[in-house]
Amino acid sequence: MDPRAIGGSDPGSDAERFARMSPAERLDLFLQLCDLMDSVQAGRPDRERLRAPHPRSAEALALWARLMAERSCDR
């Protein structure tokens, strides 16, 4: 699976696709995303700043809350 294909159109489809993955497929996807991120950041002069820990944005917190709500509804 190409990690760049995630986030295409329907936000629900990504969660459903991820839920159908085996643990090995999830790990493989995670490693692909890490490699992709490393390649994106490799040539940037601000790479160290990008890799430093930082607080989550309001948008990231809202997305996390939405995903957790969807998860609890599925159970």
DRENRO-457975 format. One line per field, with one value per residue: residue in one letter; chain; x, y, z of N, C-alpha, C in turn. Coordinates in Angstrom, 2 decimals, decimal comma, padded with zeros to 5 digits. Layout:
N
residuo <- [A | ...];
cadena <- [A | ...];
n_x <- [X | ...];
n_y <- [Y | ...];
n_z <- [Z | ...];
ca_x <- [X | ...];
ca_y <- [Y | ...];
ca_z <- [Z | ...];
c_x <- [X | ...];
c_y <- [Y | ...];
c_z <- [Z | ...];
This chain:
75
residuo <- [M | D | P | R | A | I | G | G | S | D | P | G | S | D | A | E | R | F | A | R | M | S | P | A | E | R | L | D | L | F | L | Q | L | C | D | L | M | D | S | V | Q | A | G | R | P | D | R | E | R | L | R | A | P | H | P | R | S | A | E | A | L | A | L | W | A | R | L | M | A | E | R | S | C | D | R];
cadena <- [A | A | A | A | A | A | A | A | A | A | A | A | A | A | A | A | A | A | A | A | A | A | A | A | A | A | A | A | A | A | A | A | A | A | A | A | A | A | A | A | A | A | A | A | A | A | A | A | A | A | A | A | A | A | A | A | A | A | A | A | A | A | A | A | A | A | A | A | A | A | A | A | A | A | A];
n_x <- [000,84 | 000,55 | 001,62 | 001,04 | -001,44 | -003,29 | -005,85 | -007,30 | -010,23 | -012,86 | -013,09 | -013,89 | -013,36 | -010,61 | -010,25 | -011,80 | -010,44 | -007,98 | -008,83 | -009,40 | -006,93 | -004,27 | -002,23 | 000,47 | 000,32 | -000,40 | 001,89 | 003,75 | 002,72 | 003,07 | 005,88 | 006,47 | 005,36 | 007,02 | 009,49 | 008,82 | 008,33 | 010,89 | 012,26 | 011,01 | 011,72 | 014,47 | 016,06 | 015,51 | 016,25 | 015,26 | 014,96 | 015,63 | 014,11 | 011,56 | 011,47 | 011,53 | 009,84 | 006,55 | 003,69 | 000,37 | -001,65 | -004,73 | -006,30 | -005,26 | -005,89 | -008,69 | -009,15 | -008,18 | -010,05 | -012,38 | -011,79 | -011,57 | -014,18 | -015,58 | -014,51 | -015,50 | -018,19 | -018,30 | -018,03];
n_y <- [-001,18 | 002,19 | 004,75 | 007,37 | 007,34 | 007,41 | 009,25 | 010,20 | 010,68 | 010,13 | 010,54 | 008,50 | 006,16 | 005,64 | 004,95 | 002,65 | 001,03 | 000,79 | -000,57 | -003,05 | -004,08 | -006,37 | -006,92 | -007,07 | -005,79 | -003,24 | -002,49 | -002,53 | -000,44 | 001,70 | 001,76 | 002,38 | 004,94 | 006,27 | 006,11 | 007,58 | 010,09 | 010,67 | 010,92 | 013,16 | 015,14 | 015,14 | 016,92 | 019,40 | 022,52 | 023,02 | 020,65 | 019,51 | 021,09 | 020,39 | 017,73 | 017,85 | 017,42 | 018,72 | 020,62 | 019,39 | 020,57 | 022,47 | 021,46 | 018,88 | 017,78 | 017,89 | 016,12 | 013,74 | 013,45 | 013,08 | 010,66 | 008,92 | 009,07 | 007,93 | 005,38 | 004,50 | 004,41 | 002,34 | 000,12];
n_z <- [000,00 | -000,82 | 001,18 | 000,62 | -000,48 | 001,48 | 003,09 | 001,00 | -000,15 | 001,26 | 004,70 | 006,45 | 005,10 | 005,30 | 007,99 | 008,06 | 006,22 | 007,53 | 009,80 | 008,74 | 008,22 | 008,83 | 011,79 | 010,92 | 008,42 | 009,26 | 010,70 | 008,62 | 007,03 | 008,81 | 008,97 | 006,32 | 006,19 | 008,00 | 006,64 | 004,36 | 005,51 | 006,51 | 004,08 | 003,00 | 004,82 | 004,67 | 003,06 | 004,10 | 005,63 | 008,14 | 009,48 | 012,04 | 013,78 | 012,92 | 013,68 | 016,39 | 019,55 | 019,99 | 021,08 | 020,41 | 017,72 | 017,60 | 015,56 | 015,25 | 017,74 | 017,57 | 015,45 | 016,59 | 018,70 | 017,18 | 015,86 | 018,06 | 019,03 | 016,87 | 017,03 | 019,51 | 018,93 | 017,15 | 018,68];
ca_x <- [000,00 | 001,29 | 001,14 | 000,55 | -002,83 | -004,15 | -006,38 | -007,82 | -011,51 | -013,77 | -012,32 | -014,30 | -012,80 | -009,28 | -010,41 | -012,31 | -009,35 | -007,01 | -009,43 | -009,35 | -005,54 | -003,67 | -001,16 | 001,67 | 000,07 | -000,35 | 003,30 | 004,37 | 002,27 | 003,73 | 007,27 | 006,48 | 005,12 | 008,25 | 010,46 | 008,36 | 008,56 | 012,33 | 012,68 | 010,47 | 012,45 | 015,92 | 016,73 | 015,02 | 017,16 | 014,60 | 014,64 | 015,70 | 012,95 | 010,38 | 011,51 | 011,45 | 008,48 | 005,82 | 002,28 | -000,55 | -002,47 | -006,17 | -006,81 | -004,86 | -006,70 | -010,06 | -009,13 | -008,05 | -011,34 | -013,33 | -011,45 | -011,91 | -015,64 | -015,95 | -014,11 | -016,42 | -019,49 | -018,17 | -018,00];
ca_y <- [000,00 | 003,44 | 005,60 | 008,65 | 007,16 | 007,61 | 010,60 | 010,59 | 011,35 | 009,97 | 010,28 | 007,24 | 005,02 | 005,35 | 004,23 | 001,31 | 000,30 | 000,50 | -001,58 | -004,35 | -004,51 | -007,25 | -006,22 | -006,98 | -004,75 | -001,95 | -002,20 | -002,21 | 000,89 | 002,64 | 001,87 | 003,11 | 006,35 | 006,79 | 006,27 | 008,69 | 011,32 | 010,91 | 011,39 | 014,51 | 016,06 | 014,99 | 018,09 | 020,66 | 023,12 | 023,05 | 019,26 | 019,28 | 021,73 | 019,59 | 016,46 | 018,09 | 017,29 | 019,97 | 020,39 | 019,13 | 021,70 | 022,33 | 020,59 | 017,50 | 017,34 | 017,67 | 014,89 | 012,64 | 013,32 | 012,50 | 009,25 | 008,19 | 008,99 | 006,93 | 004,07 | 004,09 | 004,12 | 001,05 | -000,99];
ca_z <- [000,00 | -000,89 | 002,27 | 000,09 | -000,89 | 002,65 | 003,19 | -000,30 | -000,30 | 002,39 | 005,91 | 007,05 | 004,37 | 005,81 | 009,26 | 007,74 | 005,58 | 008,58 | 010,68 | 008,06 | 008,07 | 009,85 | 012,52 | 010,07 | 007,42 | 009,96 | 010,98 | 007,34 | 006,65 | 009,70 | 008,56 | 005,05 | 006,49 | 008,61 | 005,55 | 003,52 | 006,26 | 006,51 | 002,75 | 002,83 | 005,68 | 004,51 | 002,49 | 004,66 | 006,62 | 009,46 | 009,82 | 013,48 | 014,40 | 012,57 | 014,40 | 017,84 | 020,10 | 020,14 | 021,45 | 019,30 | 017,30 | 017,83 | 014,50 | 015,56 | 018,88 | 017,09 | 014,66 | 017,55 | 019,38 | 016,21 | 015,65 | 019,28 | 019,07 | 015,87 | 017,56 | 020,57 | 018,30 | 016,46 | 019,65];
c_x <- [000,89 | 000,77 | 000,62 | -000,91 | -003,80 | -004,62 | -006,98 | -009,11 | -012,36 | -013,00 | -012,67 | -013,66 | -011,40 | -009,36 | -010,89 | -011,21 | -008,31 | -007,54 | -009,37 | -007,93 | -005,14 | -002,63 | 000,12 | 001,51 | 000,13 | 001,08 | 004,01 | 003,99 | 002,96 | 005,19 | 007,40 | 006,28 | 006,34 | 009,30 | 010,09 | 008,63 | 010,04 | 012,79 | 012,18 | 011,33 | 013,95 | 016,62 | 016,33 | 016,00 | 016,57 | 014,24 | 014,64 | 014,51 | 011,69 | 010,32 | 011,41 | 010,02 | 007,83 | 004,37 | 001,43 | -001,38 | -003,93 | -006,78 | -006,47 | -005,67 | -008,14 | -010,15 | -009,04 | -009,38 | -012,38 | -013,06 | -011,80 | -013,43 | -016,15 | -015,64 | -015,09 | -017,81 | -019,47 | -018,24 | -019,34];
c_y <- [001,24 | 004,36 | 006,94 | 008,55 | 007,38 | 009,05 | 011,10 | 011,35 | 011,29 | 009,66 | 008,95 | 006,04 | 004,66 | 004,56 | 002,81 | 000,45 | -000,11 | -000,60 | -002,98 | -004,90 | -005,46 | -006,44 | -006,06 | -005,90 | -003,37 | -001,55 | -001,80 | -000,80 | 001,95 | 002,85 | 002,61 | 004,60 | 006,99 | 007,05 | 007,46 | 010,02 | 011,67 | 011,47 | 012,81 | 015,51 | 016,11 | 016,26 | 019,42 | 021,21 | 023,13 | 021,65 | 019,02 | 019,90 | 020,92 | 018,29 | 016,62 | 017,92 | 018,67 | 019,66 | 020,14 | 020,38 | 021,42 | 021,38 | 019,13 | 016,96 | 017,06 | 016,38 | 013,68 | 012,40 | 012,67 | 011,02 | 008,40 | 008,04 | 007,94 | 005,52 | 003,60 | 003,76 | 002,76 | -000,13 | -001,34];
c_z <- [000,00 | 000,22 | 001,80 | -000,35 | 000,26 | 002,67 | 001,90 | -000,27 | 000,96 | 003,66 | 006,58 | 006,38 | 004,89 | 007,11 | 009,00 | 007,12 | 006,62 | 009,49 | 010,06 | 007,94 | 009,19 | 010,61 | 011,69 | 009,01 | 008,05 | 010,25 | 009,69 | 006,88 | 007,51 | 009,28 | 007,23 | 005,29 | 007,13 | 007,55 | 004,67 | 004,23 | 006,31 | 005,17 | 002,49 | 003,60 | 005,39 | 004,03 | 003,09 | 005,69 | 008,03 | 009,96 | 011,32 | 014,20 | 014,12 | 013,38 | 015,91 | 018,32 | 020,24 | 020,49 | 020,21 | 018,99 | 017,64 | 016,80 | 014,79 | 016,73 | 018,46 | 016,28 | 015,60 | 018,26 | 018,46 | 016,00 | 016,87 | 019,42 | 018,08 | 016,39 | 018,62 | 020,04 | 017,62 | 017,41 | 020,16];
